[in-house]
Amino acid sequence: MLLKWLRCTVADRDGFADRDGFADGQLGWSELTAVPGFVTQLGGWDDDGTAHVLALWTDHVRYDAFMDGPHQKLAAAQSSCITGTERLVLPEVAFIEDFTVGPGLLRLAHGRVRPERLQHFLDAQVNVWNPGMSAAPGFTGGVFARSGTSFLVATRWASAAAHAAYQSDVFPALRDRAAHGADLEDFAGYQVELVPDWSVLT
């Protein structure tokens, strides 16, 4: 299985954000349900107005076939309201809990791990972060994906308030136990308000 993360800078030709146009185009991706290898897709907006889309695929062969074929037609509907995209494809995927579609908050943690600290980082993910988040009130699913030393942790929360409570009440103890400060070369985090209409599920 693989995970694709797409970030889109949304604007029209005059430089003004065209969120409605992008959102309308996003509805067309419901056609993914008929594409071999597609599993699920969800997305929404971060606080800066950047669109984030996550998609799960069964394997690279079927994903590549989609990118070489139907992708161009689906993407064309949004081409006029996107001024920039960043794509990351991660072929190693492990589920923290069932990663399903629906409303709520999507928290994305992306970064790179120092090679000599990779095993420590992976062990902490399995033994500290995964069970700690799974037990937190309001946690509704998540996935850990990586390619070499690059990683993405995507977690779903019932609401922004539920994630804020986790950050204040649970996260500090997990951070101390994980002792990941020496593991990371770089790190960035995003909070995405999910748009249910963008969700596609086979």
TAKANOR-V945879 format. One record per backbone hydrogen bond with DSSP energy under -1.0 kcal/mol. CO is the residue of the C=O (numbers start at 1). NH is the residue of the N-H. E is the energy in kcal/mol with one decimal. If there is no record, write none. Layout:
# TAKANOR-V945879
[[CO:NH:E] [CO:NH:E]]
This chain:
# TAKANOR-V945879
[[2:57:-2.5] [3:90:-3.0] [4:55:-2.2] [5:88:-2.4] [6:53:-2.5] [7:86:-2.2] [8:51:-2.3] [9:83:-2.6] [9:84:-1.1] [12:15:-1.8] [16:12:-2.8] [18:22:-2.1] [19:23:-2.8] [20:24:-2.5] [21:25:-2.0] [22:26:-1.9] [25:28:-1.2] [26:29:-1.5] [27:30:-1.5] [28:31:-1.6] [29:32:-2.1] [30:33:-1.6] [31:34:-1.7] [32:35:-2.1] [35:38:-1.7] [37:58:-2.9] [39:202:-1.7] [40:56:-2.7] [41:200:-2.7] [42:54:-3.1] [43:195:-2.7] [44:52:-2.8] [45:193:-2.8] [46:49:-1.7] [50:46:-2.2] [51:8:-2.9] [52:44:-2.0] [53:6:-2.8] [54:42:-2.2] [55:4:-2.9] [56:39:-2.4] [56:40:-1.1] [57:2:-2.5] [59:63:-1.7] [60:64:-3.0] [61:65:-1.9] [62:66:-1.9] [63:67:-2.5] [64:68:-2.1] [66:71:-2.3] [69:72:-1.1] [70:74:-1.8] [71:75:-2.8] [72:76:-1.5] [75:78:-1.7] [78:81:-1.6] [81:11:-1.5] [84:9:-3.1] [86:7:-2.6] [88:5:-2.9] [90:3:-2.7] [92:146:-2.3] [94:144:-3.4] [97:142:-1.2] [104:194:-2.2] [105:157:-2.6] [106:192:-3.1] [107:155:-2.6] [108:190:-2.4] [109:153:-2.7] [110:188:-2.7] [111:151:-2.6] [112:185:-3.1] [112:186:-1.2] [114:117:-2.2] [115:118:-1.2] [117:121:-2.3] [118:122:-2.7] [119:123:-2.5] [120:124:-2.2] [121:125:-1.9] [122:126:-2.0] [123:127:-2.9] [124:128:-2.3] [124:129:-2.2] [125:130:-2.7] [128:132:-1.9] [129:133:-2.9] [130:134:-2.4] [131:135:-1.5] [133:136:-1.4] [136:139:-1.8] [138:158:-2.7] [141:156:-3.6] [142:96:-1.9] [142:97:-1.3] [143:154:-2.7] [144:94:-2.9] [145:152:-2.7] [146:92:-1.8] [147:150:-2.0] [149:113:-2.4] [150:147:-2.4] [151:111:-1.8] [152:145:-2.6] [153:109:-2.3] [154:143:-2.5] [155:107:-3.1] [156:140:-2.7] [157:105:-2.4] [159:163:-1.7] [160:164:-2.4] [161:165:-2.2] [162:166:-1.9] [163:167:-2.6] [164:168:-1.8] [165:169:-2.9] [166:170:-2.1] [166:171:-3.0] [170:174:-1.6] [171:175:-2.9] [172:176:-2.0] [173:177:-2.1] [174:178:-2.8] [175:179:-1.8] [180:183:-1.6] [183:114:-3.2] [186:112:-1.7] [188:110:-3.0] [190:108:-2.7] [192:106:-3.2] [193:45:-1.5] [195:198:-2.2] [196:199:-1.6] [200:41:-2.4]]
